[in-house]
Amino acid sequence: MALGGILTGSKRRVAHRLAMPTSLSGVEAMARFAAESAQVVHVIVPRAPGVVEHARQTARQVGAVASVDLRARTVRIRFAPPR
């Protein structure tokens, strides 16, 4: 039984990319979703000036809690319902 192509990996190079909202409106939507659903939501966006402050301000406005992780090229934001 020939198993040559099974579990050997991709034959072509595939660039892996993160799915990220292209605007800060995605951050606002996820903050609102976290507050309304009482669920924790993680959002990854490109690192840019003002992203962290925008996330924290949005969380305050909708009644969620924001935690931020700065990465080399991205910002990971964790929105959670208030305790």
Rosetta blueprint (number, residue, H / E / L):
1 M L
2 A L
3 L L
4 G L
5 G L
6 I L
7 L L
8 T L
9 G L
10 S L
11 K L
12 R L
13 R L
14 V L
15 A L
16 H L
17 R L
18 L L
19 A L
20 M L
21 P L
22 T L
23 S L
24 L H
25 S H
26 G H
27 V H
28 E H
29 A H
30 M H
31 A H
32 R H
33 F H
34 A H
35 A H
36 E H
37 S H
38 A L
39 Q L
40 V L
41 V E
42 H E
43 V E
44 I E
45 V E
46 P E
47 R L
48 A L
49 P L
50 G L
51 V H
52 V H
53 E H
54 H H
55 A H
56 R H
57 Q H
58 T H
59 A H
60 R H
61 Q H
62 V H
63 G L
64 A L
65 V E
66 A E
67 S E
68 V E
69 D E
70 L E
71 R L
72 A L
73 R L
74 T E
75 V E
76 R E
77 I E
78 R E
79 F E
80 A E
81 P L
82 P L
83 R L
